[in-house]
Amino acid sequence: MARIFDVIEYPNEMTDELVHRFPDDGSQGDYRLGTNVIVRTGQSAVFFRDGLALDMFGPGRHIIATANIPLLTQKLQDIFTSGKGVFPAEVYFVSMKEFPQRKWGTPQPILVSNPGMGLGVMLLQGFGTYSFEVKDPQQLVTQIVGKTASYRIDQIEDRLRSIILSQLQDTLNEWGAKMNLPQLLAKTEEMSGFIRSQCEDNFQAVGLTLKSFILANLRPSDKSAQELRDMGMLDMATYTQLQAADAMRDAANNQGGGAGLTAGIGAGMGIGNLMGQALQGGMQSGQQQQRPPSGGAPSGGTMSDVMTPSEAAAALKVTEEDVMAAINDGSLKAKKLGNAYRISRESLEEFLKS
């Protein structure tokens, strides 16, 4: 049986709560002329009956009377004119505060088309924050909350992050088709504003507004080719390219160190290293390869039985730093004589097969 309430309020800061139903036991409350409605700062109270909004109150103390709630009493005119002083309704207290610094991130890399560079694709991960607040309490309750007694932020965040990630993917593919990775990374601030504007309609559809969106970190994926294939992110053709000759060729163009070589030959080149080369310009067409040092390996691809690191680098068409990195991490066997290293042809061939 419904209870008659003389005071309607929800004295809670609603730190992590978007909406709270009054009464919260699932029953309807009975309210009458003279009932006090207390709405705290940062709240809004919406009266519902049979799924229809009757009226809404902002912060302050309100008394239900025909003089100050014309919308409510107009819709309930039949009740009051028939001599009844009580009407049943559900009251939803909605937090109108901004919810800042909500985190978002890509759960798996986003495959981005990038014609003209490397394999023609980029695999990117992004992280950042966003903030939102309620714009239309009635819309929020009608579209999302329903008759739930308490609706918390974590119940809607998956939906909001899905909106953001969907728009992020669309934007990256649209922009990635027009610019290379370094250019794309230079546009993160501009991209943040664009994504926010594109998400706004979806937020408003559920009564919210996206106050801010920040793309704090956009970077190449650090997952391996095998991990990405297991996740369904790579087709067989791309995976094969990463595993074999193309990965090795791209590693050879890396001017920045040995990581690309050691990751690219053998078990498969890590996508993070492949994308990292783009940042250094290593994947751009027409890049000049480093000249072999004097005394390097003979032309025609033949190798001496014993080589210095520079001769091994010349044979592999990589930098000497790449070879030293492979020696230091143990993937390439070499003999240290004093301060110098010597590499046998057998060790180099074994390294290439690993």
Secondary structure, 3 states (H helix, E strand, C coil): CCEECCEEECCCCCCCEEEEEECCCCCCEEEECCCEEEECCCEEEEEEECCEEEEEECCEEEECCCCCCHHHHHHCHHHHHCCCCEEEEEEEEEECCCEEEEEEECCCCEEEECCCCCCCEEEEEEEEEEEEEECCHHHHHHHHHCCCCEEECHHHHHHHHHHHHHHHHHHHHHHHCCCCHHHHHCCHHHHHHHHHHHHHHHHHCCCEEEEEEEEEEEEECCCCHHHHHHCCCCCHHHHHHHHCHHHHHHHHCCCCCCHHHHHHCCCCCCHHHHHHHHHCCCCCCCCCCCCCCCCCCCHHHCCCCEECHHHHHHHHCCCHHHHHHHHHCCCCCCEEECCEEEEEHHHHHHHHHC
